[in-house]
Amino acid sequence: MLALIKRNCRLYFRNHSGVLLSLLSAGIAFVLYLVFLKAGMHREWSQLPQTNQLLDSWLIAGILVLTGISTTLAGLGQLVSDRERQVDRDLLLTDVGPVRLELSYLVSATIVGIVMQLAMFAGMWGYFSFTDGLRFSGAQLLDVVGLMMISAGLATVVNALIIARIHTIDNFGKLATIIGTTTGFLVGLYLPVGSLPTTAQTLVKLTPESYAASLYRQILMNDTLNTVFAHISIAQNDFERLMGVRINWSGLLTASQTYQIICYILVSCLLLVLIPVWRQQLQWRR
């Protein structure tokens, strides 16, 4: 299985144009923020100190999630390609088995998602550190890296579930375009969650990766929020609800509750992906 994971990762990173295209939606969101959104949002929150640091951290969180979704989906493109060209059947002639073959695609896509999130984080942090003096502590960085692993795993299993019935690269490309277009809205990146209509807010809450975005925001914005809203918990709660720092389900979710929801979704989606493959393996052994 390790050889298959290496193969899938190599095929992804060798395709330089594909790597760049998988980052396109994240790059567009970053440019849109700098050119169009930042000035308006800065005016809206200009009464707060450290506005740039708050908004920069908020953006980084959203783009990390968007990067995880788009790059893990691109990583799973190899699964669809092998399925279309029936390479997966050739691989099954070895002793790998359907379950381990499926896991190799999932693990390699997760690795791709982690690596590309690290690259985007380094680039964005470097830029905002130079322009706005953005700083993060060592503890924050460790938490972010840990969350990258969870977020990439979550994005991978959700994407794998979505593409389960996709058998051609052409259809996969069309689906990837739709996902790349809508994801920015569904994780509260282009517009703050609290400013959306009620129906749209419900869609955000039903999007698994919106919970990862919430955790990223809590980690990256925590120190600044505590400084800006020191001893004003009501104002901080209002800000966190509006900006999607914490998801509101009859009250703002804590970080612990959000992690639990992510774990439930991740395990459920993983089982939904693997159970049909496990059944296939039982038939294959017969």
C-alpha positions as YAML, in Angstrom:
chain: A
units: angstrom
residues:
- id: 1
  name: MET
  ca: [0.00, 0.00, 0.00]
- id: 2
  name: LEU
  ca: [2.89, 2.34, 0.74]
- id: 3
  name: ALA
  ca: [4.09, 2.01, -2.85]
- id: 4
  name: LEU
  ca: [0.63, 3.01, -4.11]
- id: 5
  name: ILE
  ca: [0.56, 6.04, -1.81]
- id: 6
  name: LYS
  ca: [3.95, 7.14, -3.13]
- id: 7
  name: ARG
  ca: [2.77, 6.56, -6.69]
- id: 8
  name: ASN
  ca: [-0.34, 8.69, -6.25]
- id: 9
  name: CYS
  ca: [1.56, 11.52, -4.58]
- id: 10
  name: ARG
  ca: [4.24, 11.52, -7.28]
- id: 11
  name: LEU
  ca: [1.65, 11.63, -10.05]
- id: 12
  name: TYR
  ca: [-0.04, 14.61, -8.40]
- id: 13
  name: PHE
  ca: [3.09, 16.68, -7.78]
- id: 14
  name: ARG
  ca: [4.62, 15.85, -11.19]
- id: 15
  name: ASN
  ca: [1.64, 17.49, -12.87]
- id: 16
  name: HIS
  ca: [2.70, 21.08, -12.20]
- id: 17
  name: SER
  ca: [-0.22, 22.63, -14.08]
- id: 18
  name: GLY
  ca: [-2.63, 20.43, -12.13]
- id: 19
  name: VAL
  ca: [-1.07, 21.52, -8.85]
- id: 20
  name: LEU
  ca: [-1.47, 25.18, -9.79]
- id: 21
  name: LEU
  ca: [-5.06, 24.64, -10.93]
- id: 22
  name: SER
  ca: [-5.92, 22.94, -7.65]
- id: 23
  name: LEU
  ca: [-4.78, 26.14, -5.89]
- id: 24
  name: LEU
  ca: [-6.65, 28.41, -8.29]
- id: 25
  name: SER
  ca: [-9.79, 28.89, -6.18]
- id: 26
  name: ALA
  ca: [-7.69, 29.66, -3.09]
- id: 27
  name: GLY
  ca: [-5.53, 32.09, -5.06]
- id: 28
  name: ILE
  ca: [-8.57, 33.87, -6.48]
- id: 29
  name: ALA
  ca: [-10.07, 34.21, -2.99]
- id: 30
  name: PHE
  ca: [-6.81, 35.69, -1.69]
- id: 31
  name: VAL
  ca: [-6.64, 38.25, -4.51]
- id: 32
  name: LEU
  ca: [-10.34, 39.13, -4.14]
- id: 33
  name: TYR
  ca: [-9.79, 39.83, -0.46]
- id: 34
  name: LEU
  ca: [-6.79, 42.07, -1.07]
- id: 35
  name: VAL
  ca: [-8.31, 43.99, -3.98]
- id: 36
  name: PHE
  ca: [-12.00, 44.22, -3.11]
- id: 37
  name: LEU
  ca: [-12.99, 42.91, 0.33]
- id: 38
  name: LYS
  ca: [-10.34, 44.01, 2.79]
- id: 39
  name: ALA
  ca: [-10.94, 47.77, 2.55]
- id: 40
  name: GLY
  ca: [-14.71, 47.43, 3.04]
- id: 41
  name: MET
  ca: [-14.38, 45.00, 5.94]
- id: 42
  name: HIS
  ca: [-11.71, 47.20, 7.50]
- id: 43
  name: ARG
  ca: [-14.06, 50.20, 7.41]
- id: 44
  name: GLU
  ca: [-16.84, 48.11, 8.98]
- id: 45
  name: TRP
  ca: [-14.62, 47.10, 11.92]
- id: 46
  name: SER
  ca: [-12.39, 50.18, 12.04]
- id: 47
  name: GLN
  ca: [-13.51, 50.95, 15.61]
- id: 48
  name: LEU
  ca: [-11.66, 47.85, 16.81]
- id: 49
  name: PRO
  ca: [-7.92, 47.85, 17.52]
- id: 50
  name: GLN
  ca: [-5.72, 45.42, 15.55]
- id: 51
  name: THR
  ca: [-8.31, 45.24, 12.77]
- id: 52
  name: ASN
  ca: [-5.80, 44.11, 10.17]
- id: 53
  name: GLN
  ca: [-4.61, 41.24, 12.34]
- id: 54
  name: LEU
  ca: [-8.18, 40.09, 13.00]
- id: 55
  name: LEU
  ca: [-9.21, 40.18, 9.35]
- id: 56
  name: ASP
  ca: [-5.96, 38.67, 8.06]
- id: 57
  name: SER
  ca: [-6.29, 35.71, 10.45]
- id: 58
  name: TRP
  ca: [-9.94, 35.33, 9.48]
- id: 59
  name: LEU
  ca: [-9.01, 35.17, 5.79]
- id: 60
  name: ILE
  ca: [-6.14, 32.72, 6.31]
- id: 61
  name: ALA
  ca: [-8.51, 30.35, 8.12]
- id: 62
  name: GLY
  ca: [-11.02, 30.35, 5.28]
- id: 63
  name: ILE
  ca: [-8.40, 29.92, 2.56]
- id: 64
  name: LEU
  ca: [-6.76, 27.02, 4.39]
- id: 65
  name: VAL
  ca: [-10.09, 25.18, 4.35]
- id: 66
  name: LEU
  ca: [-10.67, 26.06, 0.70]
- id: 67
  name: THR
  ca: [-7.16, 24.81, -0.13]
- id: 68
  name: GLY
  ca: [-7.78, 21.56, 1.72]
- id: 69
  name: ILE
  ca: [-11.00, 20.91, -0.18]
- id: 70
  name: SER
  ca: [-9.69, 21.74, -3.66]
- id: 71
  name: THR
  ca: [-6.34, 19.96, -3.35]
- id: 72
  name: THR
  ca: [-7.67, 16.76, -1.79]
- id: 73
  name: LEU
  ca: [-10.28, 16.66, -4.54]
- id: 74
  name: ALA
  ca: [-7.52, 17.06, -7.12]
- id: 75
  name: GLY
  ca: [-5.57, 14.31, -5.36]
- id: 76
  name: LEU
  ca: [-8.57, 12.01, -5.67]
- id: 77
  name: GLY
  ca: [-8.59, 12.71, -9.39]
- id: 78
  name: GLN
  ca: [-6.10, 9.85, -9.72]
- id: 79
  name: LEU
  ca: [-8.75, 7.49, -8.36]
- id: 80
  name: VAL
  ca: [-11.19, 8.59, -11.06]
- id: 81
  name: SER
  ca: [-8.48, 8.41, -13.73]
- id: 82
  name: ASP
  ca: [-7.55, 4.87, -12.72]
- id: 83
  name: ARG
  ca: [-11.22, 3.95, -12.60]
- id: 84
  name: GLU
  ca: [-11.84, 5.32, -16.11]
- id: 85
  name: ARG
  ca: [-8.78, 3.59, -17.62]
- id: 86
  name: GLN
  ca: [-9.45, 0.45, -15.56]
- id: 87
  name: VAL
  ca: [-6.01, 0.68, -14.00]
- id: 88
  name: ASP
  ca: [-7.63, -0.15, -10.67]
- id: 89
  name: ARG
  ca: [-8.54, -3.59, -12.04]
- id: 90
  name: ASP
  ca: [-4.92, -4.18, -12.99]
- id: 91
  name: LEU
  ca: [-3.82, -3.15, -9.51]
- id: 92
  name: LEU
  ca: [-6.29, -5.59, -7.99]
- id: 93
  name: LEU
  ca: [-4.44, -8.41, -9.75]
- id: 94
  name: THR
  ca: [-1.73, -7.85, -7.17]
- id: 95
  name: ASP
  ca: [-2.20, -8.75, -3.51]
- id: 96
  name: VAL
  ca: [-3.27, -5.22, -2.53]
- id: 97
  name: GLY
  ca: [-7.03, -5.85, -2.28]
- id: 98
  name: PRO
  ca: [-9.90, -3.35, -2.79]
- id: 99
  name: VAL
  ca: [-9.83, -1.91, 0.75]
- id: 100
  name: ARG
  ca: [-6.11, -1.18, 0.79]
- id: 101
  name: LEU
  ca: [-6.32, 0.20, -2.75]
- id: 102
  name: GLU
  ca: [-9.07, 2.60, -1.68]
- id: 103
  name: LEU
  ca: [-7.15, 3.56, 1.44]
- id: 104
  name: SER
  ca: [-4.07, 4.33, -0.66]
- id: 105
  name: TYR
  ca: [-6.06, 6.92, -2.62]
- id: 106
  name: LEU
  ca: [-7.49, 8.41, 0.58]
- id: 107
  name: VAL
  ca: [-4.13, 8.62, 2.36]
- id: 108
  name: SER
  ca: [-2.32, 10.12, -0.64]
- id: 109
  name: ALA
  ca: [-5.06, 12.74, -1.11]
- id: 110
  name: THR
  ca: [-4.83, 13.60, 2.59]
- id: 111
  name: ILE
  ca: [-1.05, 14.01, 2.31]
- id: 112
  name: VAL
  ca: [-1.55, 16.29, -0.69]
- id: 113
  name: GLY
  ca: [-4.05, 18.37, 1.28]
- id: 114
  name: ILE
  ca: [-1.70, 18.75, 4.25]
- id: 115
  name: VAL
  ca: [1.30, 19.72, 2.11]
- id: 116
  name: MET
  ca: [-0.64, 22.27, 0.07]
- id: 117
  name: GLN
  ca: [-2.23, 23.80, 3.17]
- id: 118
  name: LEU
  ca: [1.25, 24.18, 4.68]
- id: 119
  name: ALA
  ca: [2.47, 25.88, 1.50]
- id: 120
  name: MET
  ca: [-0.49, 28.27, 1.38]
- id: 121
  name: PHE
  ca: [-0.20, 29.05, 5.08]
- id: 122
  name: ALA
  ca: [3.49, 29.85, 4.75]
- id: 123
  name: GLY
  ca: [2.82, 32.12, 1.77]
- id: 124
  name: MET
  ca: [-0.08, 34.00, 3.34]
- id: 125
  name: TRP
  ca: [1.58, 34.36, 6.73]
- id: 126
  name: GLY
  ca: [4.74, 35.62, 5.09]
- id: 127
  name: TYR
  ca: [2.78, 38.23, 3.13]
- id: 128
  name: PHE
  ca: [0.71, 39.48, 6.07]
- id: 129
  name: SER
  ca: [3.70, 39.39, 8.39]
- id: 130
  name: PHE
  ca: [5.46, 41.79, 6.02]
- id: 131
  name: THR
  ca: [2.47, 44.07, 5.32]
- id: 132
  name: ASP
  ca: [0.54, 44.03, 8.61]
- id: 133
  name: GLY
  ca: [2.98, 42.63, 11.15]
- id: 134
  name: LEU
  ca: [0.91, 39.48, 11.68]
- id: 135
  name: ARG
  ca: [2.41, 37.15, 14.29]
- id: 136
  name: PHE
  ca: [1.48, 33.71, 15.63]
- id: 137
  name: SER
  ca: [2.82, 31.91, 18.69]
- id: 138
  name: GLY
  ca: [4.47, 28.50, 18.63]
- id: 139
  name: ALA
  ca: [1.43, 26.96, 20.31]
- id: 140
  name: GLN
  ca: [-0.85, 28.39, 17.63]
- id: 141
  name: LEU
  ca: [1.36, 26.99, 14.87]
- id: 142
  name: LEU
  ca: [1.34, 23.51, 16.42]
- id: 143
  name: ASP
  ca: [-2.45, 23.62, 16.74]
- id: 144
  name: VAL
  ca: [-2.78, 24.76, 13.13]
- id: 145
  name: VAL
  ca: [-0.59, 21.92, 11.83]
- id: 146
  name: GLY
  ca: [-2.61, 19.40, 13.84]
- id: 147
  name: LEU
  ca: [-5.85, 20.83, 12.49]
- id: 148
  name: MET
  ca: [-4.45, 20.68, 8.94]
- id: 149
  name: MET
  ca: [-4.21, 16.90, 9.30]
- id: 150
  name: ILE
  ca: [-7.79, 16.63, 10.57]
- id: 151
  name: SER
  ca: [-9.12, 19.10, 8.00]
- id: 152
  name: ALA
  ca: [-7.36, 17.34, 5.11]
- id: 153
  name: GLY
  ca: [-8.68, 13.98, 6.28]
- id: 154
  name: LEU
  ca: [-12.21, 15.36, 6.57]
- id: 155
  name: ALA
  ca: [-12.07, 16.97, 3.12]
- id: 156
  name: THR
  ca: [-10.72, 13.75, 1.63]
- id: 157
  name: VAL
  ca: [-13.46, 11.45, 2.92]
- id: 158
  name: VAL
  ca: [-16.23, 13.93, 2.08]
- id: 159
  name: ASN
  ca: [-14.83, 14.38, -1.44]
- id: 160
  name: ALA
  ca: [-14.42, 10.61, -1.83]
- id: 161
  name: LEU
  ca: [-18.08, 10.17, -0.92]
- id: 162
  name: ILE
  ca: [-19.09, 12.83, -3.45]
- id: 163
  name: ILE
  ca: [-17.12, 11.28, -6.33]
- id: 164
  name: ALA
  ca: [-18.09, 7.68, -5.53]
- id: 165
  name: ARG
  ca: [-20.31, 7.52, -8.63]
- id: 166
  name: ILE
  ca: [-18.00, 9.51, -10.91]
- id: 167
  name: HIS
  ca: [-16.30, 7.29, -13.50]
- id: 168
  name: THR
  ca: [-14.84, 9.71, -16.06]
- id: 169
  name: ILE
  ca: [-12.33, 12.55, -15.80]
- id: 170
  name: ASP
  ca: [-14.66, 14.76, -17.86]
- id: 171
  name: ASN
  ca: [-17.46, 14.50, -15.29]
- id: 172
  name: PHE
  ca: [-14.92, 14.82, -12.49]
- id: 173
  name: GLY
  ca: [-13.66, 18.10, -13.96]
- id: 174
  name: LYS
  ca: [-17.19, 19.50, -14.16]
- id: 175
  name: LEU
  ca: [-17.87, 18.51, -10.56]
- id: 176
  name: ALA
  ca: [-14.58, 20.03, -9.41]
- id: 177
  name: THR
  ca: [-15.55, 23.32, -11.06]
- id: 178
  name: ILE
  ca: [-18.87, 23.39, -9.20]
- id: 179
  name: ILE
  ca: [-17.22, 22.55, -5.88]
- id: 180
  name: GLY
  ca: [-14.50, 25.15, -6.37]
- id: 181
  name: THR
  ca: [-17.08, 27.82, -7.19]
- id: 182
  name: THR
  ca: [-19.42, 27.19, -4.27]
- id: 183
  name: THR
  ca: [-17.04, 26.22, -1.48]
- id: 184
  name: GLY
  ca: [-15.91, 29.77, -0.72]
- id: 185
  name: PHE
  ca: [-19.48, 30.73, 0.13]
- id: 186
  name: LEU
  ca: [-20.24, 27.52, 2.04]
- id: 187
  name: VAL
  ca: [-17.33, 27.98, 4.46]
- id: 188
  name: GLY
  ca: [-18.05, 31.67, 5.04]
- id: 189
  name: LEU
  ca: [-14.99, 32.95, 3.17]
- id: 190
  name: TYR
  ca: [-16.40, 35.45, 0.69]
- id: 191
  name: LEU
  ca: [-19.02, 36.79, 3.09]
- id: 192
  name: PRO
  ca: [-19.18, 36.56, 6.90]
- id: 193
  name: VAL
  ca: [-21.58, 33.82, 7.98]
- id: 194
  name: GLY
  ca: [-23.65, 36.15, 10.16]
- id: 195
  name: SER
  ca: [-24.40, 38.48, 7.25]
- id: 196
  name: LEU
  ca: [-25.97, 35.71, 5.14]
- id: 197
  name: PRO
  ca: [-29.74, 35.02, 4.95]
- id: 198
  name: THR
  ca: [-31.06, 32.37, 7.33]
- id: 199
  name: THR
  ca: [-31.30, 29.69, 4.61]
- id: 200
  name: ALA
  ca: [-27.72, 30.34, 3.51]
- id: 201
  name: GLN
  ca: [-26.53, 30.17, 7.12]
- id: 202
  name: THR
  ca: [-28.19, 26.76, 7.44]
- id: 203
  name: LEU
  ca: [-26.35, 25.56, 4.32]
- id: 204
  name: VAL
  ca: [-23.08, 26.72, 5.88]
- id: 205
  name: LYS
  ca: [-23.86, 24.77, 9.06]
- id: 206
  name: LEU
  ca: [-24.57, 21.67, 6.96]
- id: 207
  name: THR
  ca: [-21.20, 21.95, 5.21]
- id: 208
  name: PRO
  ca: [-18.69, 19.72, 7.06]
- id: 209
  name: GLU
  ca: [-15.64, 21.88, 6.33]
- id: 210
  name: SER
  ca: [-17.31, 24.99, 7.80]
- id: 211
  name: TYR
  ca: [-16.55, 23.45, 11.21]
- id: 212
  name: ALA
  ca: [-12.87, 23.16, 10.28]
- id: 213
  name: ALA
  ca: [-12.95, 26.82, 9.22]
- id: 214
  name: SER
  ca: [-14.44, 27.70, 12.60]
- id: 215
  name: LEU
  ca: [-11.62, 25.90, 14.42]
- id: 216
  name: TYR
  ca: [-8.95, 27.55, 12.28]
- id: 217
  name: ARG
  ca: [-10.43, 30.95, 13.13]
- id: 218
  name: GLN
  ca: [-10.54, 30.16, 16.83]
- id: 219
  name: ILE
  ca: [-6.89, 29.11, 16.81]
- id: 220
  name: LEU
  ca: [-5.53, 31.92, 14.64]
- id: 221
  name: MET
  ca: [-7.69, 34.72, 16.08]
- id: 222
  name: ASN
  ca: [-7.76, 33.66, 19.72]
- id: 223
  name: ASP
  ca: [-4.95, 35.85, 21.10]
- id: 224
  name: THR
  ca: [-6.07, 38.92, 19.15]
- id: 225
  name: LEU
  ca: [-9.72, 38.43, 20.14]
- id: 226
  name: ASN
  ca: [-8.80, 38.18, 23.81]
- id: 227
  name: THR
  ca: [-6.82, 41.41, 23.53]
- id: 228
  name: VAL
  ca: [-9.40, 43.34, 21.52]
- id: 229
  name: PHE
  ca: [-12.45, 42.21, 23.52]
- id: 230
  name: ALA
  ca: [-10.82, 41.99, 26.94]
- id: 231
  name: HIS
  ca: [-13.58, 41.72, 29.61]
- id: 232
  name: ILE
  ca: [-16.32, 42.39, 26.99]
- id: 233
  name: SER
  ca: [-17.61, 38.87, 26.41]
- id: 234
  name: ILE
  ca: [-20.97, 39.92, 24.91]
- id: 235
  name: ALA
  ca: [-19.28, 41.97, 22.18]
- id: 236
  name: GLN
  ca: [-16.84, 39.13, 21.51]
- id: 237
  name: ASN
  ca: [-19.67, 36.61, 21.19]
- id: 238
  name: ASP
  ca: [-21.48, 38.89, 18.72]
- id: 239
  name: PHE
  ca: [-18.30, 39.27, 16.66]
- id: 240
  name: GLU
  ca: [-17.62, 35.51, 16.69]
- id: 241
  name: ARG
  ca: [-21.19, 34.73, 15.62]
- id: 242
  name: LEU
  ca: [-21.15, 37.28, 12.79]
- id: 243
  name: MET
  ca: [-17.72, 36.32, 11.45]
- id: 244
  name: GLY
  ca: [-18.19, 32.56, 11.76]
- id: 245
  name: VAL
  ca: [-15.48, 32.18, 14.36]
- id: 246
  name: ARG
  ca: [-17.86, 29.88, 16.19]
- id: 247
  name: ILE
  ca: [-20.83, 28.09, 14.65]
- id: 248
  name: ASN
  ca: [-24.20, 29.04, 16.10]
- id: 249
  name: TRP
  ca: [-26.55, 26.12, 16.83]
- id: 250
  name: SER
  ca: [-28.96, 27.49, 19.46]
- id: 251
  name: GLY
  ca: [-25.85, 28.99, 20.99]
- id: 252
  name: LEU
  ca: [-22.21, 29.25, 19.98]
- id: 253
  name: LEU
  ca: [-20.38, 25.92, 19.85]
- id: 254
  name: THR
  ca: [-17.24, 25.50, 21.92]
- id: 255
  name: ALA
  ca: [-14.01, 24.28, 20.34]
- id: 256
  name: SER
  ca: [-14.49, 20.89, 22.00]
- id: 257
  name: GLN
  ca: [-18.01, 20.53, 20.58]
- id: 258
  name: THR
  ca: [-16.77, 21.52, 17.13]
- id: 259
  name: TYR
  ca: [-13.98, 18.93, 17.24]
- id: 260
  name: GLN
  ca: [-16.52, 16.28, 18.24]
- id: 261
  name: ILE
  ca: [-18.78, 17.15, 15.31]
- id: 262
  name: ILE
  ca: [-15.82, 16.95, 12.90]
- id: 263
  name: CYS
  ca: [-14.83, 13.55, 14.28]
- id: 264
  name: TYR
  ca: [-18.38, 12.23, 13.93]
- id: 265
  name: ILE
  ca: [-18.59, 13.43, 10.33]
- id: 266
  name: LEU
  ca: [-15.14, 12.11, 9.45]
- id: 267
  name: VAL
  ca: [-15.78, 8.64, 10.86]
- id: 268
  name: SER
  ca: [-19.28, 8.45, 9.33]
- id: 269
  name: CYS
  ca: [-18.08, 9.47, 5.86]
- id: 270
  name: LEU
  ca: [-15.10, 7.11, 6.06]
- id: 271
  name: LEU
  ca: [-17.42, 4.21, 6.87]
- id: 272
  name: LEU
  ca: [-19.76, 5.16, 4.02]
- id: 273
  name: VAL
  ca: [-16.78, 5.16, 1.65]
- id: 274
  name: LEU
  ca: [-15.21, 1.92, 2.88]
- id: 275
  name: ILE
  ca: [-18.25, -0.31, 3.51]
- id: 276
  name: PRO
  ca: [-19.05, -0.76, -0.23]
- id: 277
  name: VAL
  ca: [-15.35, -1.43, -0.89]
- id: 278
  name: TRP
  ca: [-15.25, -3.94, 1.96]
- id: 279
  name: ARG
  ca: [-18.23, -5.75, 0.43]
- id: 280
  name: GLN
  ca: [-16.41, -5.75, -2.89]
- id: 281
  name: GLN
  ca: [-13.39, -7.28, -1.18]
- id: 282
  name: LEU
  ca: [-15.49, -10.10, 0.26]
- id: 283
  name: GLN
  ca: [-16.80, -10.89, -3.24]
- id: 284
  name: TRP
  ca: [-13.30, -10.52, -4.70]
- id: 285
  name: ARG
  ca: [-11.91, -13.12, -2.28]
- id: 286
  name: ARG
  ca: [-14.58, -15.59, -3.29]
...
